[in-house]
Amino acid sequence: MTPDNINHPPHYKAHPSGIECIQITEHMNFCLGNAIKYIWRADEKGNAIEDLQKAKWYIEREIERRTRNESES
């Protein structure tokens, strides 16, 4: 059977849980969802350090957004 590289690429279910990351991240905002996505699949794409740095970038952006929102309240 040919993999479905559009809807369910093999690395999407490579996590030991068998769960696709989107099942978790669709309940989050964009920045948190992207951070989780990069962490979730960091060891599946070949450059874990780069993916963890990307996750860190999204987490820092979310912290800045929340800090800004708190100061505006």
SETOR-242019 format. One line per 10 residues: number of its first residue (from 1); for each residue x, y, z of N, C-alpha, C. Coordinates in Angstrom, 1 decimal, padded with zeros to 4 digits, always signed. Example, Ala and Ser with C-alpha at 12.3 -4.5 7.8 and 13.67 -1.06 7.14 Angstrom:
! residues 2
1) +013.2,-005.7,+007.8,+012.3,-004.5,+007.8,+013.2,-003.3,+007.8  +012.8,-002.2,+007.1,+013.7,-001.1,+007.1,+012.9,+000.0,+007.9
! end
This chain:
! residues 73
1) +000.8,-001.2,+000.0,+000.0,+000.0,+000.0,+000.9,+001.2,+000.0  +000.6,+002.2,-000.8,+001.3,+003.4,-001.0,+001.0,+004.4,+000.2  +002.0,+005.0,+000.8,+001.7,+005.9,+001.9,+000.9,+007.1,+001.5  +000.1,+007.6,+002.3,-000.7,+008.8,+002.0,+000.1,+010.0,+002.5  +001.0,+010.6,+001.6,+001.9,+011.6,+002.0,+001.2,+013.0,+002.2  -000.1,+013.1,+001.8,-000.8,+014.3,+002.0,-001.6,+014.4,+003.3  -002.4,+013.3,+003.6,-003.2,+013.3,+004.7,-002.6,+012.7,+006.0  -001.8,+011.7,+005.8,-001.2,+010.9,+006.9,+000.2,+010.4,+006.5  +001.2,+011.3,+006.4,+002.5,+010.9,+006.1,+003.0,+010.0,+007.2  +003.9,+009.0,+006.9,+004.3,+008.0,+007.9,+004.9,+008.6,+009.1
11) +005.7,+009.7,+009.0,+006.3,+010.3,+010.2,+005.3,+011.0,+011.1  +004.1,+011.2,+010.6,+003.1,+011.8,+011.5,+002.6,+010.8,+012.6  +002.7,+009.5,+012.3,+002.3,+008.5,+013.3,+003.6,+007.8,+013.8  +004.7,+008.3,+013.7,+006.0,+007.7,+014.1,+006.1,+007.8,+015.6  +005.4,+008.6,+016.3,+005.5,+008.8,+017.7,+005.2,+007.4,+018.4  +005.9,+007.0,+019.4,+005.6,+005.7,+020.0,+004.1,+005.5,+020.5  +003.4,+006.6,+020.7,+002.0,+006.5,+021.2,+001.1,+006.1,+020.0  +001.6,+006.3,+018.8,+000.7,+006.1,+017.6,-000.3,+007.2,+017.3  -000.3,+008.2,+018.2,-001.2,+009.3,+018.0,-000.6,+010.3,+017.0  -001.4,+010.9,+016.2,-000.9,+012.0,+015.4,-000.9,+013.3,+016.2
21) +000.1,+014.1,+016.0,+000.3,+015.3,+016.8,-000.9,+016.2,+016.7  -001.6,+016.3,+015.5,-002.7,+017.2,+015.3,-003.9,+016.8,+016.3  -004.0,+015.6,+016.7,-005.0,+015.2,+017.7,-004.8,+016.0,+019.0  -003.7,+016.4,+019.3,-003.4,+017.2,+020.5,-003.4,+018.7,+020.2  -002.7,+019.1,+019.1,-002.5,+020.5,+018.9,-003.7,+021.2,+018.4  -004.7,+020.6,+017.8,-005.9,+021.3,+017.3,-006.7,+021.9,+018.5  -006.3,+021.6,+019.7,-007.0,+022.2,+020.9,-006.2,+023.3,+021.5  -005.1,+023.8,+020.8,-004.3,+024.8,+021.2,-004.3,+026.0,+020.3  -003.7,+027.1,+020.7,-003.5,+028.2,+019.8,-002.3,+027.9,+018.8  -002.1,+028.8,+017.9,-001.1,+028.5,+016.8,+000.3,+028.3,+017.4
31) +000.8,+029.2,+018.2,+002.1,+029.2,+018.7,+002.4,+027.9,+019.6  +001.4,+027.6,+020.5,+001.6,+026.5,+021.3,+001.5,+025.2,+020.5  +000.6,+025.2,+019.6,+000.5,+024.0,+018.7,+001.7,+023.7,+017.9  +002.3,+024.8,+017.4,+003.5,+024.6,+016.6,+004.7,+024.2,+017.5  +004.8,+024.7,+018.7,+005.8,+024.3,+019.6,+005.7,+022.8,+019.9  +004.5,+022.3,+020.2,+004.3,+020.9,+020.4,+004.6,+020.1,+019.2  +004.2,+020.6,+018.0,+004.5,+019.8,+016.8,+006.0,+019.6,+016.6  +006.8,+020.7,+016.8,+008.2,+020.5,+016.7,+008.9,+019.6,+017.7  +008.4,+019.7,+018.9,+008.9,+018.8,+020.0,+008.5,+017.4,+019.7  +007.2,+017.2,+019.3,+006.6,+015.8,+019.1,+007.4,+015.1,+018.0
41) +007.8,+015.8,+016.9,+008.4,+015.1,+015.8,+009.9,+015.4,+015.7  +010.5,+016.0,+016.7,+011.9,+016.4,+016.6,+012.9,+015.2,+016.3  +012.6,+014.0,+016.7,+013.5,+012.9,+016.5,+013.1,+012.1,+015.2  +012.1,+012.6,+014.5,+011.7,+011.9,+013.3,+012.1,+012.5,+012.0  +012.7,+013.7,+012.0,+013.0,+014.4,+010.8,+014.5,+014.6,+010.5  +015.3,+014.2,+011.4,+016.8,+014.3,+011.2,+017.5,+015.4,+011.8  +016.9,+016.4,+012.3,+017.6,+017.5,+012.9,+016.9,+018.0,+014.2  +017.0,+017.2,+015.2,+016.3,+017.4,+016.4,+016.6,+018.8,+017.1  +017.9,+019.2,+017.0,+018.3,+020.4,+017.7,+017.6,+021.6,+017.0  +017.5,+021.6,+015.7,+016.9,+022.7,+014.9,+015.4,+022.7,+015.3
51) +014.7,+021.5,+015.3,+013.3,+021.5,+015.6,+013.1,+022.0,+017.1  +013.9,+021.6,+018.0,+013.8,+022.1,+019.4,+014.0,+023.6,+019.5  +014.9,+024.2,+018.6,+015.1,+025.6,+018.6,+013.8,+026.3,+018.0  +013.2,+025.7,+017.0,+012.0,+026.2,+016.5,+010.9,+026.2,+017.6  +010.8,+025.1,+018.3,+009.8,+025.0,+019.4,+010.0,+026.1,+020.4  +011.3,+026.3,+020.8,+011.6,+027.4,+021.7,+011.2,+028.7,+021.2  +011.4,+029.0,+019.9,+011.0,+030.3,+019.3,+009.5,+030.5,+019.5  +008.7,+029.5,+019.2,+007.2,+029.6,+019.3,+006.8,+029.8,+020.8  +007.5,+029.1,+021.7,+007.2,+029.2,+023.1,+007.5,+030.7,+023.6  +008.6,+031.2,+023.2,+009.0,+032.5,+023.6,+008.0,+033.6,+023.0
61) +007.6,+033.3,+021.8,+006.6,+034.2,+021.2,+005.3,+034.2,+021.9  +004.9,+033.0,+022.4,+003.6,+032.9,+023.1,+003.8,+033.6,+024.5  +004.9,+033.5,+025.1,+005.2,+034.1,+026.4,+005.1,+035.6,+026.2  +005.7,+036.1,+025.2,+005.7,+037.6,+024.9,+004.2,+038.0,+024.7  +003.5,+037.3,+023.9,+002.1,+037.6,+023.7,+001.3,+037.7,+025.0  +001.4,+036.7,+025.8,+000.7,+036.6,+027.1,+001.1,+037.7,+028.0  +002.4,+038.0,+028.0,+003.0,+039.1,+028.9,+002.4,+040.4,+028.4  +002.4,+040.7,+027.1,+001.8,+041.9,+026.6,+000.3,+042.0,+026.9  -000.4,+040.9,+026.8,-001.9,+040.9,+027.1,-002.1,+041.2,+028.6  -001.3,+040.7,+029.4,-001.4,+040.9,+030.9,-001.2,+042.4,+031.2
71) -000.2,+043.0,+030.6,+000.1,+044.4,+030.9,-001.0,+045.3,+030.3  -001.7,+044.9,+029.3,-002.8,+045.7,+028.7,-004.1,+045.6,+029.5  -004.2,+044.6,+030.4,-005.4,+044.4,+031.2,-005.5,+045.3,+032.3
! end
